[in-house]
Amino acid sequence: MANAIAAVLAGATMVQGTINGYGERCGNTNLCSAIANLQVKLGYDCLPTDRIARLTDTSRFVSEIANLAPDDRAPFVGRSAFAHKGGIHVSAVRRNPVTYEHLPPETIGNQRRIVISDQSGTSNILAKAQTFGLQLDKTDPACRDILQRIKDLEHQGYQFEGAEASFDLLMRQALGERPHYFDVHGFQVHCTQQGDAASDSLATVKLTVGDRDILEAAEGNGPVSALDAALRRALVNLYPEIEQFHLTDYKVRILDGNSGTSAKPVFLWNPPMVTSAG
């Protein structure tokens, strides 16, 4: 990238590269960064003015077509390129974005992102609440309660940087705006493995919705799949919207590794295309 920019400044009229730097091997110039640097920073005409704002969408579209996860840390177009985490950092950006942003993210079609973590302050909570359409005041005791809850959970090993829907639910619960839809009384999962055949799992769940007790079972190709199927079968008649939900990714993280096989696991869901609703 540095060579490409230096070459243009020295008189070169063509930069060869690819969107996101994709290619057979390493070394391809990332055209997203080249275009942004040359046009936004240095004043060259690379794209029509009304097209530069589509740069981020183009980057993510090509990632989707290539079936590769977008690079969150990519310059300009990455999801974290305009992310703000520390409390003082967020407070300054809310007052004047140029204190920490080298250009308005909307210029290249990106957007500002406030990250929630153990480094968060009240400004992070207020900014995040605003993105979720929640009215939260700095003097509201719930604001401090949310912040303390976040810090306690992060200390246990939980992370909210990639779990914004979970943080939305945590805020609504603190504000008394989280509806209670059902209670899970228990579940069982049985897994079987015979030879080289694929493992089978059977999950049974027992829950209550209102005044109705429901016992349901379902099979899956693994414990998570079986539990998902059993819960769907138990709830879909009462909450038809569940039929539209789908799991895009998940991973299991050990919270207290010093406990050995007695360590407490947590399932981390990663739904990049799903927004949470009350």
Beta strands, then each sheet from edge to edge (+ up, - down):
strand 1: 17-18
strand 2: 29-30
strand 3: 83-84
strand 4: 113-114
strand 5: 183-192
strand 6: 200-209
strand 7: 212-220
strand 8: 250-254
strand 9: 265-269
sheet 1: 1+ 2+
sheet 2: 3+ 4+
sheet 3: 5+ 6- 7+
sheet 4: 8+ 9-
end
